Amino acid sequence: MEPLITQADLEQITAGIQAKYSRVAESPEGHFKYPTGRAGLEALKYDTALIDKLPDEVAASYCGVGNPFSLDEIRRGDAVLDIGCGAGVDTILAAIMTGPEGKAIGVDIVPEMLQRAEANLKKVDLHHVTFQEATGEHLPFPDDQFDVVISNGVINLIPDKDAAMHEILRVMKAGGRLMIADQIMAEATLKSLKDRLSNWFQ
């Protein structure tokens, strides 16, 4: 039987993600095969009216594999949680849609990304957005807090997806909406656990 992921493996995954995304916090260009920046937002068919509300520097920090907002609408007054918020672009867009009656919270495990998110937040006139450090497996919120949970290209990076989904369902209100854009592997997986770990965050 193949060994389970150990604590040392988890630390390796976390260190790899933090090393890569600390560089991405400076600029996402050249780090991904999928679109980034304002061109990425346009290519992924984000609402043009929303894109136009983003300052150029904020839009430039966008990186995501898809458009979670294409799955359902964000309503005025909604409470939205963004798991793996990165530089905070999706969180900020969600907050624009909720209006001041709602709120948007972004969580991430990379301090540099959270710093970029805070810097981006200072460039927009929104006062119902917060960012904090947290993992998807351990969300620091009470039960039944959010109308919507979004995530963009992050759930695939979380080692314990069962725990992450349990946490998402715990913090989401009854009848809440889960809007995830993510990547899946369509080809055969690497057989070696060591090889899979080394490619976890590529």
Secondary structure, DSSP 8 states (H G I E B T S, - for coil): ------HHHHHHHHHHHHHHHHHHTT--TTS-SS-BHHHHHHHTT--HHHHTTS-HHHHHT-B-SS-GGGSS---TT-EEEEET-TTSHHHHHHHHHH-TTSEEEEEES-HHHHHHHHHHHTTS--SSEEEEE-BTTB--S-SS-EEEEEEES-GGG-S-HHHHHHHHHHHEEEEEEEEEE-----S---S-HHHHHHTTT-
